[in-house]
């Protein structure tokens, strides 16, 4: 069976990106199989004939089972169901120059669903070792309804991943596709290379890692003990987020945080050529160290500065607001920094 490819792009792209001291970005969790390239599975303009095959299977996971889905080309959608069973709906779609070729491709691409003791593994299996089959234009899409407390791991090379209202552990990684997790109980990893990452309405008792290379990362209405998030060329936006520690970085995009600060919390926002925006809520005060090499630093809150005139235009700001119990570390090279109150 072929191994699902291909975070090689991510490993190269993120090498140049800033990293937090204690969290490695884009670890090599998916190894590369050079026999199958991502672009080999994309639709080609001359493949006008389409053939479709549908497969449906029900597997027994139990109240807190595990679901592991790995795909090459096609979307993965996992939603909350009821009972102890998971229903897996598969749609295989082939495009070719002729109907016969499309049918032949459908037959060559297999879906393996293996069920064992509360765990189900779902795999798209493309043929290997035959040069004529190397660039097969076949997509496999999965729509899965799983028990509420299922632990879900989903990986795709070329396709979107969406996990909704699953309260077990959720992890999602895509090379060329968007990643969306909504209403989850626990999120370990959410990553994409060339797609956006969005997580909303989620409470996490632990650390959340969310990252993209060329897409945006958006976190909305969630709480986590610690958040480590970054993008190379996209925006990192955290809206109504609560956390004791946040490390957020972008090379060329905006990094924005809004939400209450925790007493004793630490919040480090960094960008090279993007702006930084912090909108604080609640009554917690903070110590701030902010600097921009060529941009401006502004606070709409009254900061008691450390030897700096708070009224003048400036590129650095060092001081405290309120009880000073949280820490803000804000650094950008050529962007502006704005601190405001919600």
N, C-alpha and C positions, 0 to 999 in steps of 0.2 A: 504494500500500500504506500502511495506517495505521501511524503510529509508535507503538511501545509507550509507554504513559503512565508515569509519574506519580509523581515524587517531590516534587511541590509541597508535599504535607503535611509531608514530612520537612524540607524547607528552612525552612518556617515554624516547626515544632516545635523544631528544634534551634537556632534562632537564639538562644533563651534559655538554651541549655545552655552550660556551660563548655567551652572548646576548648584543645587543646594549642597551643603557640606555633607549631609547625612542621608541623601536620597538620590540614587542613581536614576537618570532619566533614560527611558527606553532600554531596559536590559534585554538581552537576547533570549526571548522566550520562544520565538518561532525561528527555527533554523531554515536555511535556504536550500531548496532543491533546484539546482540549475537546469534541470530538464524541463521545468515549466516556468515560463516567464509570465508576469502579470499581463503584459500587453498581448500575449498570445491568446487570451481568452476574451478579448474585447470584440464587439460587433464590427464587422467589416462592411463597407458600403455595398459591395457586390453580392452579399449574401441575402437575397431577397425572399427566399423560401423559408417558411417557419413551420416547425413541427413541435408539438407540446405533449408531454407525458405527465400525468398526475399520480402521486403515490400518497397513501394515507396509512398511518400506523399508530396504534395506541400502545404505550408502554407503562408498566407499573413502577412508579418512583417512590410511593409512600409519602408520608406527611413531610419529610425533610430529606428528600433524595437529591441526587446530583445529575445535572444535565450538561454535557460537554458537546458543543457543536463547532465544527471546523469546516469552512467552505473555501472554494477557490474563487468563483465568480457568481455573484448573486447575493440578495439580501437575506438577512436573518432577523426575524421578528419573534420575540417571546413575550407573551402576555399571561396574566394571571388567570388560572382556571379554577376548578373546584374538584373536590375529591382527592384521590390518591394517584390518579392516572394523568399522564401527559399525552396529548394528541399532537402528532407530528404530520403536518400537511406539506408535501413536497411538490414543487412544480419545476420540471425540467423543460427548458426551451432551447431549441437548436435553430440556428440560421445557416443556410447554405445556398449554393447556387442552384441546387435541384432538390426536389422533394426526397428523392432516394438518398442523396448525401445527408440531408437533415435527419432522416430516419436512422441512417447508419450511425451518425454521431450520437443521437439519443441512446441507442443501444450500447454504445461504447462507454458512455459515462454512467457510472453506477453510484448508488447511494447505499451506504452501509449503516444500518441501525443495529447496534449491539446492546442488548439489555442484560444486566447482571446485578442482582442483589441491591436494588434501590439506586442504580446508576445506569444512565443511558448515554452511549457515545454515538454521535451522528457525524458521518464523514461523507464528503463528495470525493469520489475516486475517479480520476481521469486516467486514461491508458498511458503507459510509459513504454519506452524501448522501441517505439515504432515511429520513425521520422515522419511518415505521412499523417500521423495523428497528433503531431506536436502542437499545432495551432488550432485547436478545436473551438468552434464558436458556439459554446453551450453554457447557458446560465442555469444555476440551480438555486431556487429560492425556497426558504424554509419559513413556514408560519406555524408556531408552536404555542399551544396552551398548556401551561404547567401548574402544578399545585403551588399555593401561595409561598411556602417556605423552601422552595427548591433552590439549591445552589447552582448558579448558572455561569458557565464559561463559554464565551462566544468569540470566534476568530474568523475573519474573512480577509482574503487578499484584495478582491475587487468587489465591494458591495457594502451597503449600509447595514448597521446593526442597531436594533431598537429593542430595549428591555423595559417593560412597563408593569408596575405594581407587583413586582416580585420581592418578597421580604427576606429571602435568603441572600447569601453572598452573591454579588454580581460582578463579573469582570468582562470587559469587551475591548477587543483590539482589531483595527482594520488598517490596511495599507492605503487603499484608495476607496474611501467611503466615509460617511458620517457615522458618528457614534452617539446614540441618545439613550439615557437611562432616566426613567421617571418613576417616582413613587417607590423607590427601592428601600429596603431596610438597611443593607450594608453594601457599599461599593468599594472594591479593592483597587481596581485599575480600569481606567477608561482612556484609550489612546487611539490616535489616528495619525497617519503620515500626511495625506493630502486632503483630509476631510475635517469637518468641524466636530467638536465634542461638546455635548450639552447634557448637564445633569440637573434635575430639578426635583423639588418636593421630597427631599431625602434626608434621613437622619442616620449618621454614621458614628458608631462608637469605636473610633480608631482613626487611621490615616487614610485620606483620599489622595490618590495620584491621578491627575488628569492632564493630558498633554497632546499637542498637535505640532506638526512641523510647519505646514503651510495653511492651516485653518484656524478658526477662532476657537477659544475655549470659553464656554459660558456656564456659570454655576448660579442657580437661582433657588432661593428659599430652601437652603439646606444648612445642616449643622454637622460638624466633624471636629474631633479633637485636634487634628492637624490636617492641613491642606498643603500639598505640594503640586503646583500647576505651572505650566509654561507653554509658550508657543514661540516659534522662530520668526515667522512673518505675519502672524495673526494677532488679533486682539485677545486679551485675557480679561474677562468681565465677571465680577463676583457681585451679585445683587441679593441683598437681604441674607447675607451669609454670616453664620456664627461659628467661631473657632478660637481655640486658645493659641494656635500658632498658624501663620500663613506665610508660605514662601511662594511668591508669584513673580514670573519673569517673562519678558518678551524681548526679542532683538529689535524689531522694527514696528511694533504695534503698541497700542494703548494698553495700560494695565489699570483697571479701575476696581475699587473695593467700596461697597456700601453695606453697613450693618453695625450692630453694637460691638464694642470692644470688650474683651474679657479682662478683669483685673488680673494683673500679672501676665497678660498675653503679649506675644511678640509678633509683629507684622512687618515682613520685609518685602517691599515691592521694588522691582528693578526693570529698567528698559534701557536700550542703547539709544535709539532714535525716536522713541515714542513718549507720549505724555503719561504722567501718573496722576490718578485722581482718587482721593480718599474722602468718603462721606460718612461721618461717624454718627451713630445714634446711641441713645441711652445716656446715662450719667457718668460713665467711666472716663476719667481723664487719661492723659498720656504724656510721655516724653517723646520728643520728635527730633530726629537728625535727618535733614533733607538737603540734598545738593543736586545741582545741575550745572554742567560745564558751560553750556551756552544758552540754556533756557532760563526761565524765571520761576521763582518759588513764591507761592502766595498762600496765606492762611486767612480764611474768613472768620476763624475763631481767634479770640484774644490769647496770644502766646506770650508767656513770660520768657523773654529771650535771655540767652546767656551771653551778655556783652555785645548784642547786635541790636541796632535800631530796627524795631519791627515795622515801622511805617515806611521805610524806603524800599525801593525795588532791589531785589537781591537774588543771588544765585545759591545761597545757602541759608538754612534756618536751623537753629539749635535752641531748644527751649522746652517748656512744659505748659500743659493746659490742665486745669482742674487739679485732681489729686495726683496726676502723673503716674498712675499705677500700671498703665500699659506702655508698650514701646513701639514707636513707628520708625522704621528705617527705610527711607525713600531715596532712591538713587537713579538718575538718568543722565545720559551724556548730552544729548541735544534737545530734549523735550522739556516741557513745562511741568511743574508740580503744583497741584491745587488741593488744599485741605478745606473741607466745608462741613457744615452740620446739617443733618437731615431734619 
